[in-house]
């Protein structure tokens, strides 16, 4: 009888362990939409950034090469350093890898201006002090990656007409 009771407990513990692992495996990926942090993780290791359109499942305070789901650790507002924050962001290779209809584009973090716009494709690279974000991952595949971010498409360089200073007679 004691052996049967121990076996029952063992099966219950194993069953609960597998159920817990199943729940953890089914959690949303970094960059998925959310309405609250419980939508991103039942255990609290992921947060929902509600300041992003449709919410954005992420991990706040990431260290280099620690983001799950092949996500990228990005440092935002790094200049001056006292304002810096790190967040895991969904990696991408094109806009189709990002959520459509919510304003997300696949961009290099170094292309994001301080105004939250994407530096135009034909523009020269932004100086470091004019960049809003940068990848801090050290792994070579991640360090050069693009991320899905809610940014405004910037005007292509050269499209802004400069007003001429004309002198009236």
MDTraj code that builds the backbone (N, CA, C; nanometers):
import mdtraj as md
import numpy as np

residues = "UNK UNK UNK UNK UNK UNK UNK UNK UNK UNK UNK UNK UNK UNK UNK UNK UNK UNK UNK UNK UNK UNK UNK UNK UNK UNK UNK UNK UNK UNK UNK UNK UNK UNK UNK UNK UNK UNK UNK UNK UNK UNK UNK UNK UNK UNK UNK UNK UNK UNK UNK UNK UNK UNK UNK UNK UNK UNK UNK UNK UNK UNK UNK UNK UNK UNK UNK UNK UNK UNK UNK UNK UNK UNK UNK UNK UNK UNK UNK UNK UNK UNK UNK UNK UNK UNK UNK UNK UNK UNK UNK UNK UNK UNK UNK UNK UNK UNK UNK UNK UNK UNK UNK UNK UNK UNK UNK UNK UNK UNK UNK UNK UNK UNK UNK UNK UNK UNK UNK UNK UNK UNK UNK UNK UNK UNK UNK UNK UNK UNK UNK UNK UNK UNK UNK UNK UNK UNK UNK UNK UNK UNK UNK UNK UNK UNK UNK UNK UNK UNK UNK UNK UNK UNK UNK UNK UNK UNK UNK UNK UNK UNK UNK UNK UNK UNK UNK UNK UNK".split()
xyz = np.array([
    [0.0818, -0.1195, 0.0000],
    [0.0000, 0.0000, 0.0000],
    [0.0861, 0.1258, 0.0000],
    [0.1922, 0.1252, 0.0806],
    [0.2828, 0.2398, 0.0856],
    [0.3522, 0.2593, -0.0496],
    [0.3876, 0.1508, -0.1150],
    [0.4525, 0.1583, -0.2465],
    [0.3574, 0.2189, -0.3494],
    [0.2270, 0.1824, -0.3412],
    [0.1299, 0.2383, -0.4352],
    [0.1128, 0.3881, -0.4130],
    [0.1116, 0.4311, -0.2882],
    [0.0984, 0.5730, -0.2564],
    [0.2180, 0.6519, -0.3093],
    [0.3378, 0.5963, -0.2920],
    [0.4584, 0.6632, -0.3430],
    [0.4556, 0.6716, -0.4954],
    [0.4090, 0.5658, -0.5607],
    [0.4001, 0.5659, -0.7069],
    [0.3000, 0.6705, -0.7552],
    [0.1870, 0.6830, -0.6840],
    [0.0869, 0.7840, -0.7201],
    [0.1451, 0.9240, -0.7090],
    [0.2146, 0.9499, -0.5993],
    [0.2777, 1.0808, -0.5808],
    [0.3792, 1.1083, -0.6912],
    [0.4564, 1.0080, -0.7256],
    [0.5561, 1.0238, -0.8309],
    [0.4883, 1.0579, -0.9631],
    [0.3789, 0.9884, -0.9967],
    [0.3079, 1.0170, -1.1207],
    [0.2456, 1.1570, -1.1189],
    [0.1954, 1.1983, -1.0045],
    [0.1377, 1.3323, -0.9932],
    [0.2464, 1.4384, -1.0125],
    [0.3589, 1.4202, -0.9463],
    [0.4692, 1.5157, -0.9595],
    [0.5189, 1.5193, -1.1039],
    [0.5367, 1.4023, -1.1649],
    [0.5815, 1.3980, -1.3045],
    [0.4788, 1.4616, -1.3970],
    [0.3522, 1.4342, -1.3725],
    [0.2463, 1.4926, -1.4552],
    [0.2445, 1.6437, -1.4450],
    [0.2553, 1.6957, -1.3237],
    [0.2582, 1.8403, -1.3061],
    [0.3831, 1.9018, -1.3689],
    [0.4950, 1.8329, -1.3576],
    [0.6188, 1.8834, -1.4181],
    [0.6055, 1.8921, -1.5690],
    [0.5510, 1.7892, -1.6319],
    [0.5331, 1.7922, -1.7771],
    [0.4318, 1.8980, -1.8182],
    [0.3262, 1.9155, -1.7396],
    [0.2280, 2.0198, -1.7706],
    [0.2926, 2.1575, -1.7628],
    [0.3756, 2.1798, -1.6614],
    [0.4443, 2.3083, -1.6447],
    [0.5392, 2.3340, -1.7621],
    [0.6126, 2.2302, -1.8016],
    [0.7024, 2.2435, -1.9168],
    [0.6234, 2.2720, -2.0434],
    [0.5088, 2.2108, -2.0578],
    [0.4242, 2.2351, -2.1745],
    [0.3753, 2.3782, -2.1795],
    [0.3370, 2.4315, -2.0638],
    [0.2936, 2.5715, -2.0596],
    [0.4077, 2.6653, -2.0935],
    [0.5258, 2.6380, -2.0422],
    [0.6404, 2.7236, -2.0696],
    [0.6773, 2.7193, -2.2171],
    [0.6623, 2.6053, -2.2814],
    [0.6973, 2.5927, -2.4227],
    [0.5969, 2.6633, -2.5127],
    [0.4762, 2.6856, -2.4646],
    [0.3715, 2.7465, -2.5458],
    [0.3630, 2.8974, -2.5288],
    [0.4519, 2.9562, -2.4526],
    [0.4420, 3.0995, -2.4309],
    [0.4742, 3.1763, -2.5588],
    [0.4192, 3.2948, -2.5731],
    [0.4452, 3.3756, -2.6921],
    [0.5940, 3.4077, -2.7083],
    [0.6316, 3.4387, -2.8300],
    [0.7687, 3.4761, -2.8607],
    [0.7926, 3.6239, -2.8345],
    [0.9187, 3.6603, -2.8245],
    [0.9552, 3.8015, -2.8145],
    [0.9005, 3.8725, -2.9385],
    [0.8358, 3.9864, -2.9179],
    [0.7804, 4.0644, -3.0278],
    [0.6346, 4.0373, -3.0567],
    [0.5761, 3.9337, -2.9950],
    [0.4346, 3.9049, -3.0173],
    [0.3485, 4.0114, -2.9503],
    [0.2253, 4.0243, -2.9973],
    [0.1331, 4.1219, -2.9389],
    [0.0865, 4.0736, -2.8018],
    [0.0427, 4.1691, -2.7191],
    [-0.0025, 4.1356, -2.5844],
    [-0.0880, 4.2483, -2.5293],
    [-0.1695, 4.2140, -2.4324],
    [-0.2511, 4.3127, -2.3634],
    [-0.2086, 4.3310, -2.2187],
    [-0.1179, 4.2462, -2.1737],
    [-0.0645, 4.2500, -2.0382],
    [0.0469, 4.1475, -2.0271],
    [0.1247, 4.1570, -1.9213],
    [0.2410, 4.0698, -1.9075],
    [0.2047, 3.9221, -1.8954],
    [0.0860, 3.8898, -1.8459],
    [0.0449, 3.7492, -1.8386],
    [0.0275, 3.6887, -1.9769],
    [0.0040, 3.7725, -2.0778],
    [-0.0055, 3.7231, -2.2148],
    [0.1313, 3.6770, -2.2663],
    [0.2374, 3.7264, -2.2052],
    [0.3735, 3.6948, -2.2500],
    [0.4359, 3.5814, -2.1713],
    [0.3979, 3.5679, -2.0456],
    [0.4598, 3.4660, -1.9613],
    [0.3761, 3.4438, -1.8359],
    [0.3486, 3.3185, -1.8077],
    [0.2751, 3.2843, -1.6854],
    [0.3651, 3.2941, -1.5633],
    [0.4968, 3.2886, -1.5842],
    [0.5907, 3.2884, -1.4723],
    [0.6568, 3.4238, -1.4473],
    [0.6307, 3.5236, -1.5312],
    [0.6799, 3.6582, -1.5055],
    [0.8157, 3.6929, -1.5619],
    [0.8798, 3.6010, -1.6376],
    [1.0123, 3.6354, -1.6895],
    [1.0047, 3.7240, -1.8145],
    [0.8858, 3.7395, -1.8724],
    [0.8672, 3.8284, -1.9876],
    [0.7616, 3.9321, -1.9528],
    [0.7769, 4.0502, -2.0090],
    [0.6833, 4.1582, -1.9826],
    [0.6156, 4.2006, -2.1120],
    [0.5031, 4.2674, -2.0975],
    [0.4324, 4.3258, -2.2108],
    [0.4600, 4.4758, -2.2088],
    [0.5266, 4.5245, -2.3115],
    [0.5530, 4.6681, -2.3232],
    [0.4325, 4.7310, -2.3914],
    [0.3433, 4.7870, -2.3107],
    [0.2192, 4.8444, -2.3629],
    [0.2392, 4.9800, -2.4289],
    [0.3602, 5.0351, -2.4221],
    [0.3860, 5.1614, -2.4903],
    [0.4050, 5.1390, -2.6409],
    [0.4174, 5.0121, -2.6816],
    [0.4327, 4.9783, -2.8230],
    [0.2963, 4.9434, -2.8821],
    [0.2746, 4.9704, -3.0119],
    [0.1446, 4.9403, -3.0744],
    [0.1070, 4.7929, -3.0605],
    [-0.0094, 4.7665, -3.0021],
    [-0.0569, 4.6300, -2.9843],
    [0.0155, 4.5529, -2.8761],
    [0.1013, 4.6218, -2.7985],
    [0.1823, 4.5552, -2.6968],
    [0.2965, 4.4796, -2.7621],
    [0.4017, 4.4522, -2.6854],
    [0.5216, 4.3865, -2.7397],
    [0.5807, 4.3003, -2.6295],
    [0.5743, 4.1676, -2.6450],
    [0.6338, 4.0777, -2.5463],
    [0.7854, 4.0920, -2.5498],
    [0.8456, 4.1125, -2.4342],
    [0.9890, 4.1389, -2.4277],
    [1.0448, 4.0963, -2.2928],
    [1.1749, 4.1076, -2.2788],
    [1.2434, 4.0897, -2.1511],
    [1.3187, 4.2195, -2.1261],
    [1.2918, 4.2805, -2.0135],
    [1.3590, 4.4060, -1.9779],
    [1.4863, 4.3739, -1.9007],
    [1.5905, 4.4520, -1.9260],
    [1.7148, 4.4365, -1.8520],
    [1.7993, 4.3203, -1.9011],
    [1.7966, 4.2934, -2.0306],
    [1.8754, 4.1813, -2.0839],
    [2.0250, 4.2144, -2.0815],
    [2.1037, 4.1109, -2.0788],
    [2.2485, 4.1198, -2.0919],
    [2.2848, 4.0647, -2.2288],
    [2.4051, 4.0940, -2.2786],
    [2.4441, 4.0435, -2.4102],
    [2.4249, 3.8924, -2.4221],
    [2.3664, 3.8522, -2.5357],
    [2.3489, 3.7112, -2.5719],
    [2.2627, 3.6315, -2.4740],
    [2.1666, 3.6964, -2.4074],
    [2.0810, 3.6253, -2.3121],
    [1.9347, 3.6207, -2.3532],
    [1.8965, 3.6823, -2.4642],
    [1.7555, 3.6870, -2.5022],
    [1.7084, 3.5525, -2.5561],
    [1.5845, 3.5131, -2.5214],
    [1.5287, 3.3872, -2.5707],
    [1.4783, 3.4010, -2.7140],
    [1.4384, 3.2908, -2.7728],
    [1.3726, 3.2886, -2.9044],
    [1.4558, 3.3531, -3.0144],
    [1.5874, 3.3463, -3.0054],
    [1.6747, 3.4107, -3.1040],
    [1.6495, 3.5613, -3.1139],
    [1.6025, 3.6200, -3.0067],
    [1.5803, 3.7644, -3.0028],
    [1.7150, 3.8353, -2.9822],
    [1.7122, 3.9668, -2.9946],
    [1.8329, 4.0484, -2.9907],
    [1.8262, 4.1396, -2.8682],
    [1.9373, 4.1516, -2.7942],
    [1.9422, 4.2433, -2.6806],
    [1.9830, 4.3807, -2.7326],
    [1.8940, 4.4774, -2.7137],
    [1.9137, 4.6115, -2.7668],
    [1.9176, 4.7122, -2.6523],
    [2.0149, 4.8020, -2.6586],
    [2.0260, 4.9105, -2.5608],
    [1.9646, 5.0357, -2.6229],
    [1.8695, 5.0938, -2.5510],
    [1.7971, 5.2136, -2.5958],
    [1.8435, 5.3334, -2.5152],
    [1.8408, 5.4498, -2.5771],
    [1.8784, 5.5775, -2.5129],
    [2.0110, 5.5619, -2.4371],
    [2.1134, 5.5185, -2.5070],
    [2.2428, 5.4881, -2.4449],
    [2.3334, 5.6093, -2.4290],
    [2.2908, 5.7233, -2.4779],
    [2.3736, 5.8436, -2.4673],
    [2.2904, 5.9555, -2.4073],
    [2.3100, 5.9942, -2.2838],
    [2.4121, 5.9526, -2.1885],
    [2.3785, 5.8163, -2.1272],
    [2.4788, 5.7490, -2.0770],
    [2.4632, 5.6114, -2.0295],
    [2.3645, 5.5979, -1.9136],
    [2.3463, 5.7023, -1.8355],
    [2.2545, 5.6928, -1.7210],
    [2.1097, 5.6739, -1.7631],
    [2.0767, 5.7021, -1.8896],
    [1.9394, 5.6860, -1.9378],
    [1.9174, 5.5543, -2.0105],
    [2.0212, 5.4727, -2.0227],
    [2.0137, 5.3504, -2.1022],
    [1.9263, 5.2431, -2.0378],
    [1.8546, 5.1690, -2.1228],
    [1.7765, 5.0525, -2.0831],
    [1.7972, 4.9458, -2.1888],
    [1.7969, 4.8196, -2.1477],
    [1.8093, 4.7113, -2.2444],
    [1.6800, 4.6304, -2.2495],
    [1.6447, 4.5882, -2.3697],
    [1.5226, 4.5125, -2.3938],
    [1.5500, 4.4074, -2.5008],
    [1.4909, 4.2909, -2.4886],
    [1.4980, 4.1895, -2.5940],
    [1.3992, 4.2278, -2.7039],
    [1.4466, 4.2234, -2.8269],
    [1.3653, 4.2596, -2.9429],
    [1.3667, 4.1441, -3.0426],
    [1.2570, 4.1270, -3.1150],
    [1.2491, 4.0215, -3.2160],
    [1.3478, 4.0503, -3.3289],
    [1.4271, 3.9513, -3.3638],
    [1.5174, 3.9632, -3.4771],
    [1.4415, 3.9424, -3.6070],
    [1.4932, 3.9978, -3.7165],
    [1.4252, 3.9855, -3.8455],
    [1.5248, 3.9996, -3.9598],
    [1.4813, 3.9570, -4.0776],
    [1.5624, 3.9759, -4.1976],
    [1.4901, 4.0623, -4.3000],
    [1.3586, 4.0827, -4.2806],
    [1.2810, 4.1719, -4.3676],
    [1.1518, 4.2109, -4.2966],
    [1.0801, 4.3086, -4.3515],
    [0.9576, 4.3585, -4.2883],
    [0.8527, 4.2486, -4.2716],
    [0.8537, 4.1463, -4.3571],
    [0.7582, 4.0362, -4.3484],
    [0.7742, 3.9519, -4.2224],
    [0.8898, 3.9619, -4.1552],
    [0.9119, 3.8891, -4.0306],
    [0.8488, 3.9604, -3.9116],
    [0.8025, 4.0835, -3.9328],
    [0.7459, 4.1650, -3.8240],
    [0.5937, 4.1677, -3.8355],
    [0.5294, 4.2118, -3.7285],
    [0.3833, 4.2205, -3.7286],
    [0.3390, 4.3264, -3.8284],
    [0.2536, 4.2883, -3.9189],
    [0.2049, 4.3815, -4.0197],
    [0.0836, 4.4565, -3.9663],
    [0.0621, 4.5729, -4.0190],
    [-0.0537, 4.6522, -3.9815],
    [-0.0406, 4.7244, -3.8484],
    [0.0687, 4.7042, -3.7782],
    [0.0859, 4.7688, -3.6480],
    [0.2013, 4.8685, -3.6499],
    [0.2596, 4.8932, -3.7665],
    [0.3669, 4.9915, -3.7765],
    [0.5054, 4.9384, -3.7469],
    [0.5230, 4.8060, -3.7467],
    [0.6538, 4.7483, -3.7179],
    [0.7328, 4.7287, -3.8470],
    [0.8580, 4.7707, -3.8444],
    [0.9486, 4.7549, -3.9576],
    [1.0722, 4.6799, -3.9121],
    [1.1371, 4.6127, -4.0049],
    [1.2633, 4.5445, -3.9785],
    [1.3754, 4.6458, -4.0019],
    [1.4410, 4.6875, -3.8942],
    [1.5428, 4.7922, -3.9042],
    [1.6682, 4.7545, -3.8258],
    [1.7789, 4.8103, -3.8677],
    [1.9009, 4.8036, -3.7875],
    [1.8820, 4.9040, -3.6741],
    [1.9090, 4.8676, -3.5494],
    [1.8940, 4.9638, -3.4407],
    [1.9710, 5.0946, -3.4650],
    [2.0850, 5.0852, -3.5304],
    [2.1650, 5.2054, -3.5569],
    [2.1005, 5.2979, -3.6593],
    [1.9906, 5.2530, -3.7236],
    [1.9176, 5.3367, -3.8197],
    [1.8059, 5.4174, -3.7534],
    [1.7788, 5.3941, -3.6252],
    [1.6673, 5.4607, -3.5586],
    [1.7158, 5.5951, -3.5027],
    [1.6517, 5.7013, -3.5484],
    [1.6912, 5.8353, -3.5048],
    [1.6363, 5.8654, -3.3659],
    [1.6846, 5.9706, -3.3056],
    [1.6371, 6.0121, -3.1732],
    [1.4884, 6.0467, -3.1749],
    [1.4334, 6.0766, -3.2934],
    [1.2906, 6.1060, -3.3078],
    [1.2067, 5.9814, -3.3300],
    [1.2699, 5.8635, -3.3285],
    [1.1965, 5.7393, -3.3484],
    [1.1632, 5.7111, -3.4933],
    [1.2380, 5.7707, -3.5841],
    [1.2181, 5.7452, -3.7256],
    [1.3305, 5.6583, -3.7785],
    [1.3021, 5.5954, -3.8908],
    [1.4053, 5.5165, -3.9587],
    [1.4840, 5.6104, -4.0489],
    [1.6141, 5.6063, -4.0352],
    [1.7005, 5.6841, -4.1226],
    [1.6801, 5.6330, -4.2650],
    [1.6534, 5.7218, -4.3578],
    [1.6246, 5.6822, -4.4955],
    [1.7327, 5.5944, -4.5565],
    [1.6911, 5.5061, -4.6489],
    [1.7829, 5.4112, -4.7114],
    [1.8999, 5.4788, -4.7817],
    [1.8764, 5.5949, -4.8370],
    [1.9810, 5.6625, -4.9127],
    [2.0609, 5.7609, -4.8281],
    [2.0274, 5.7687, -4.7013],
    [2.0952, 5.8634, -4.6121],
    [2.2302, 5.8083, -4.5673],
    [2.3222, 5.8975, -4.5359],
    [2.4472, 5.8489, -4.4766],
    [2.4172, 5.7914, -4.3377],
    [2.5019, 5.7005, -4.2879],
    [2.4794, 5.6439, -4.1544],
    [2.4703, 5.7537, -4.0488],
    [2.3879, 5.7270, -3.9489],
    [2.3729, 5.8236, -3.8391],
    [2.4988, 5.8256, -3.7530],
    [2.5422, 5.9429, -3.7114],
    [2.6497, 5.9473, -3.6118],
    [2.5993, 5.8826, -3.4821],
    [2.6872, 5.8248, -3.4046],
    [2.6493, 5.7531, -3.2826],
    [2.5663, 5.8404, -3.1895],
    [2.5980, 5.9677, -3.1767],
    [2.5232, 6.0534, -3.0840],
    [2.3838, 6.0900, -3.1353],
    [2.3469, 6.0474, -3.2580],
    [2.2135, 6.0702, -3.3116],
    [2.1329, 5.9403, -3.3220],
    [2.1883, 5.8303, -3.2687],
    [2.1207, 5.7007, -3.2718],
    [2.0435, 5.6793, -3.1417],
    [1.9265, 5.6190, -3.1537],
    [1.8437, 5.5900, -3.0366],
    [1.8756, 5.4537, -2.9757],
    [1.9242, 5.3603, -3.0583],
    [1.9423, 5.2233, -3.0102],
    [2.0657, 5.1591, -3.0730],
    [2.1131, 5.0525, -3.0047],
    [2.2242, 4.9740, -3.0590],
    [2.2159, 4.8328, -3.0037],
    [2.2619, 4.7370, -3.0838],
    [2.2680, 4.5971, -3.0412],
    [2.3866, 4.5831, -2.9466],
    [2.3663, 4.5113, -2.8355],
    [2.4786, 4.4886, -2.7443],
    [2.5203, 4.3427, -2.7402],
    [2.4520, 4.2573, -2.8185],
    [2.4931, 4.1165, -2.8257],
    [2.6333, 4.1064, -2.8834],
    [2.7066, 4.0071, -2.8381],
    [2.8440, 3.9868, -2.8828],
    [2.8544, 3.8778, -2.9892],
    [2.7609, 3.7824, -2.9882],
    [2.7606, 3.6743, -3.0861],
    [2.7484, 3.7359, -3.2256],
    [2.8347, 3.6970, -3.3167],
    [2.8440, 3.7642, -3.4461],
    [2.7126, 3.7651, -3.5238],
    [2.6353, 3.6564, -3.5195],
    [2.5081, 3.6549, -3.5919],
    [2.4103, 3.7568, -3.5353],
    [2.4086, 3.7704, -3.4067],
    [2.3146, 3.8633, -3.3434],
    [2.3645, 4.0071, -3.3485],
    [2.4933, 4.0285, -3.3399],
    [2.5462, 4.1643, -3.3290],
    [2.5177, 4.2488, -3.4526],
    [2.4937, 4.1870, -3.5660],
    [2.4663, 4.2603, -3.6895],
    [2.3205, 4.2502, -3.7308],
    [2.2354, 4.2023, -3.6417],
    [2.0962, 4.1746, -3.6754],
    [2.0090, 4.2981, -3.6786],
    [1.9001, 4.2830, -3.7534],
    [1.7942, 4.3832, -3.7549],
    [1.6871, 4.3387, -3.6563],
    [1.6029, 4.4326, -3.6150],
    [1.4973, 4.4044, -3.5181],
    [1.3629, 4.4552, -3.5693],
    [1.2547, 4.3985, -3.5173],
    [1.1205, 4.4485, -3.5448],
    [1.0917, 4.5590, -3.4437],
    [1.0754, 4.6797, -3.4939],
    [1.0505, 4.7941, -3.4055],
    [0.9423, 4.8829, -3.4662],
    [0.8648, 4.9459, -3.3804],
    [0.7615, 5.0392, -3.4246],
    [0.8269, 5.1748, -3.4470],
    [0.8654, 5.1995, -3.5701],
    [0.9296, 5.3254, -3.6072],
    [0.8557, 5.3850, -3.7251],
    [0.8649, 5.5153, -3.7386],
    [0.8094, 5.5823, -3.8549],
    [0.9098, 5.5724, -3.9681],
    [0.8601, 5.5501, -4.0877],
    [0.9480, 5.5458, -4.2045],
    [0.9947, 5.6883, -4.2302],
    [1.1224, 5.7109, -4.2189],
    [1.1777, 5.8444, -4.2412],
    [1.1745, 5.8821, -4.3877],
    [1.1813, 6.0098, -4.4130],
    [1.1858, 6.0582, -4.5509],
    [1.3209, 6.0220, -4.6107],
    [1.3215, 5.9781, -4.7377],
    [1.4502, 5.9481, -4.7993],
    [1.5354, 6.0743, -4.8094],
    [1.6633, 6.0577, -4.7932],
    [1.7535, 6.1732, -4.8019],
    [1.7415, 6.2373, -4.9389],
    [1.7522, 6.3680, -4.9394],
    [1.7439, 6.4404, -5.0649],
    [1.6021, 6.4752, -5.1037],
    [1.5014, 6.4234, -5.0302],
    [1.3631, 6.4530, -5.0671],
    [1.3131, 6.5826, -5.0054],
    [1.3859, 6.6331, -4.9073],
    [1.3449, 6.7565, -4.8423],
    [1.3983, 6.8724, -4.9254],
    [1.3081, 6.9556, -4.9722],
    [1.3537, 7.0692, -5.0539],
    [1.3971, 7.1816, -4.9614],
    [1.5116, 7.2327, -4.9899],
    [1.5612, 7.3435, -4.9098],
    [1.5070, 7.4724, -4.9658],
    [1.4631, 7.5573, -4.8760],
    [1.4131, 7.6859, -4.9190],
    [1.5302, 7.7731, -4.9569],
    [1.5142, 7.8385, -5.0686],
    [1.6239, 7.9270, -5.1110],
    [1.6049, 8.0635, -5.0488],
    [1.7129, 8.1213, -5.0108],
    [1.7066, 8.2566, -4.9562],
    [1.7115, 8.3537, -5.0725],
    [1.5993, 8.4070, -5.1036],
    [1.5983, 8.5027, -5.2140],
    [1.5916, 8.6447, -5.1581],
    [1.6658, 8.7267, -5.2196],
    [1.6650, 8.8692, -5.1806],
    [1.5680, 8.9427, -5.2695],
    [1.4816, 9.0182, -5.2090],
    [1.3877, 9.0959, -5.2888],
    [1.4535, 9.2261, -5.3293],
    [1.4289, 9.2689, -5.4542],
    [1.4919, 9.3938, -5.4978],
    [1.4375, 9.5144, -5.4273],
])
top = md.Topology()
chain = top.add_chain()
for i, resn in enumerate(residues, 1):
    res = top.add_residue(resn, chain, resSeq=i)
    for name in ("N", "CA", "C"):
        top.add_atom(name, md.element.get_by_symbol(name[0]), res)
traj = md.Trajectory(xyz[None], top)
